[in-house]
């Protein structure tokens, strides 16, 4: 790993720099709750944050300059929330919420693709958003054992992308310089009004078993494709993603020491956001951009078990599986190529094909044992998880892997302090969080953290 001298000089980094983060975050949050009477309260939540990001990433983890990235970003976020809520009513409880938020992102980032394309890119832009939201939810006991839950949210959002510009980083005899913009500085904007809601039923079948079902509509904000966008067509906004979610399940204490929870779900998507490509021209070919899938679905189930076979010993297990399909999607096939002197687009009807950009199986567990020694409580804990493979871009695959962590803690029986020794990735597993490609001939990956160990201490005043 390491940077070329020209790219290092352009970004202010050192040629010997390794991937690193130099981030700062400052902010405040102020929460005040006032009881208007025994059954009604008002809450105000005000928060403000400023985040500065300086990060160097070597996506391919090699000395080849084919996907080096340097980010210099500043984010400012402000939000204000006012909440009026009832509480401790026998049958009917409710709350209403008025929400306002605004944020601003100023970003510059540099990309070095000189080994593949003979140049890099420098991108700068400003992105702003402003959101108003009004929310109300209530739950009403139809009988002593049956509860109805109803919620409604209306949100208005305005997003703006200003002065977006990408310039080529030219390479000449090892020297790097900024060239002209690949297109005139451009703006893009997106206004959206969305309604989300929730309808649920909870039935207390027995004192130890709860049955529930929900139908809800959720919205994911739209936005812009800013990273590695060298053409104005790439910054066209992606529409908000809409989800109609159905879920049924139960939570049950089978005995004093055994608990079992289960849920099945079906997600019906409209305009699901998906990282794909768009066609630019015969000379350029395809380039990456977020797109909307008109109709798609994901469905599956989850199981969770907690068992205390002995005093002080707790065993937990969880298992989940999900599958997905395109229902209606005719899109650019990023893995297909048709060229006779020039590149031509290849479009495919993916309707009925499987969605593969997520792990289908998840599994994990935890074992903890706590026991008393004179004056203290000693606890030993280990957890483990299985991460299924993920199909990525350009035919790449993120391989499946296992991870294990451990923790040993000590607390006085009647004290207000604790210490613990912990280890993450206990067996120093080498794995990738994601494996994909920026270009067909440039593999990239996000490696997982190696084994780390540490000491944790806490004290309650």
Buried (B, 14 or more C-beta within 10 A) or exposed (E): BBBBEBBBBBBEBEEEBEBEEEEEEEEEEEEEEEEEEEEBBEBEBBBBBEBEBBBBBBBBBBEBBBBBBBBBBBBBBBBBBBBBBBEEBEEEBBBBBEBEBBBBBBBBBBBBBBBBBEBBBBBBBBBBBBBBBEBBBBBBBEEEBEBBBBBBBBBEBBBBBBEBBBBBBBBEEEEBEBEEBBBEEBEBEBEBEBEBBBBBBBBBEEEEBBBBBBBBBBBBBBBBBBBBBBBBBBBBBBBBBBBBBBBBBBBBBEEEBBBBBBBEBEBBBBBBBBBBBBBBEEEBBBBBBBBBBBBBBBBBBBBBBBBBEEEEBBBBBBBBBBEBBBBEBEBBBBEEEEEEEEBEBBEBEBBEEEBBEEBBBBBBBBBBBBEEEEEEBBBEBBBBBBBBBBBBBBEBEBEEBEBBBBBBBBBEEEEEEBEBEBBBBBEEBEBBEBBBBBBBEBBBBEBBEEEEEEEEEEEEE
